[in-house]
Amino acid sequence: MEFIIDYVDTTEKQLDAVLNELHNVRMELGTIQQKTLKATALRAVDNVTDKVNIAKDNIIKTKEFIKTTIEHGIKEFKSKGKDALVSTMKALNVKRLLQKCQHCFDKIQQSADKSIDTLTRLGNEIHQVNNHFKNIGRIIIGKDPIALKKGIMIKELSV
């Protein structure tokens, strides 16, 4: 039982760290000047943040459920004996709790992967724009432009 409580506490702390990191990313995105890129990146970060907040709420609810069930089980054990403790353990349904947490984390990971892909494409596009500006500078000073790979159009990006 202690393992489950430690697992839930550790998970809650990890989700807090993720939320803190997402906040830092959001603050960094505030420095982007290009409105379309900034808006797309912020939507991606907000999407992941929402999912992590939902997961954290579920973890808190799970922790409260475990705590309440254990307290009830201890009271029952004191009054009714071993059979009451066994029924409490069945009521906890640890396997289902862990599966529910895993499902929630899988959703977060899928959402985060999608957002990371979007942010990667945004970064690639910014790099391409930077290369175009370098070529403009080369042309202005009379040098030949450097051949560039075809980039991703910003309007194709979506979260």
C-alpha positions in Angstrom: 0.0 0.0 0.0 2.9 2.3 0.8 4.2 1.8 -2.7 1.0 3.1 -4.2 1.0 6.2 -2.0 4.6 6.9 -2.8 3.9 6.4 -6.5 1.0 8.9 -6.4 3.0 11.4 -4.5 6.0 11.1 -6.8 3.7 11.4 -9.8 2.1 14.6 -8.4 5.6 16.1 -7.9 6.6 15.2 -11.4 3.5 16.8 -12.8 4.2 20.0 -10.8 7.7 20.0 -12.3 6.2 19.6 -15.8 3.8 22.4 -15.2 6.7 24.6 -14.0 8.7 23.8 -17.1 5.7 24.5 -19.4 5.3 27.9 -17.6 9.0 28.7 -18.3 8.5 27.7 -22.0 5.4 30.0 -22.2 7.5 32.8 -20.8 10.2 32.2 -23.4 7.6 32.2 -26.1 6.6 35.7 -25.0 9.8 36.9 -26.7 8.8 35.8 -30.2 7.9 38.8 -32.3 6.1 37.0 -35.2 2.5 36.8 -34.1 1.5 33.7 -36.1 4.4 31.7 -34.9 3.9 32.9 -31.4 0.2 32.1 -31.4 0.8 28.6 -32.7 3.5 27.9 -30.2 1.4 29.2 -27.3 -1.5 27.1 -28.4 0.7 24.0 -28.4 2.1 24.8 -24.9 -1.4 25.6 -23.6 -2.8 22.4 -25.0 -0.1 20.3 -23.1 -0.6 22.4 -20.0 -4.3 21.7 -20.0 -3.7 18.0 -20.3 -1.1 18.0 -17.5 -3.5 19.9 -15.2 -6.2 17.4 -15.9 -3.8 14.6 -15.1 -2.8 16.3 -11.9 -6.4 16.7 -10.9 -6.9 13.0 -11.5 -3.9 12.2 -9.4 -5.1 14.3 -6.5 -8.6 12.7 -6.7 -6.9 9.3 -6.8 -4.8 10.2 -3.7 -7.9 11.3 -1.9 -9.7 8.1 -2.9 -6.9 6.0 -1.6 -6.6 7.9 1.6 -10.4 7.7 2.3 -10.6 4.0 1.4 -7.6 3.1 3.6 -9.0 5.1 6.5 -12.4 3.3 6.1 -10.6 0.0 5.8 -8.7 0.6 9.1 -11.9 1.4 10.9 -13.6 -1.7 9.5 -10.6 -3.8 10.3 -10.6 -2.6 13.9 -14.3 -3.4 14.2 -14.8 -6.4 12.0 -11.4 -8.0 11.6 -9.4 -9.4 8.6 -12.3 -9.9 6.2 -13.1 -6.2 6.3 -9.4 -5.4 5.4 -9.6 -7.8 2.4 -12.8 -6.1 1.2 -11.1 -2.7 1.5 -8.2 -3.9 -0.6 -10.6 -5.1 -3.2 -12.4 -1.7 -3.2 -9.1 0.0 -3.9 -8.7 -2.0 -7.1 -5.1 -1.0 -7.4 -4.7 -2.4 -10.9 -7.6 -0.2 -12.2 -6.2 2.9 -10.5 -2.8 2.3 -12.1 -4.4 1.7 -15.5 -6.4 4.9 -15.2 -3.2 6.8 -14.4 -1.3 5.2 -17.3 -4.1 6.0 -19.7 -4.0 9.6 -18.6 -0.2 9.8 -19.0 -0.5 8.2 -22.5 -2.9 11.0 -23.5 -0.5 13.6 -22.2 2.4 12.0 -24.0 0.5 11.9 -27.3 -0.5 15.5 -26.9 3.0 16.5 -26.0 4.5 14.6 -28.9 2.1 16.4 -31.3 2.9 19.8 -29.8 6.6 19.0 -29.9 6.3 18.2 -33.6 4.5 21.4 -34.2 7.1 23.4 -32.3 9.9 21.6 -34.3 8.3 22.6 -37.5 8.0 26.1 -36.3 11.7 26.1 -35.4 12.5 24.8 -38.8 10.4 27.5 -40.5 12.1 30.2 -38.4 15.5 28.8 -39.4 14.4 29.0 -43.1 13.2 32.5 -42.7 16.5 33.4 -41.2 18.3 31.9 -44.1 16.1 33.9 -46.5 17.1 37.1 -44.7 20.8 36.1 -45.0 20.3 35.6 -48.7 18.6 39.1 -49.0 21.7 40.5 -47.3 24.0 38.6 -49.7 22.1 39.9 -52.7 22.2 43.5 -51.4 26.0 43.3 -51.1 26.3 41.7 -54.5 26.9 38.1 -53.6 25.0 35.1 -54.9 22.3 33.7 -52.6 22.9 30.3 -51.1 20.5 27.6 -52.3 17.9 26.7 -49.6 15.9 23.7 -48.9 12.2 24.2 -49.4 10.6 25.0 -46.0 7.2 24.4 -44.4 4.7 27.1 -45.1 3.5 28.7 -41.9 -0.2 28.4 -42.9 0.2 24.6 -43.0 1.0 24.4 -39.3 -1.8 23.6 -37.0 -2.1 22.3 -33.4 
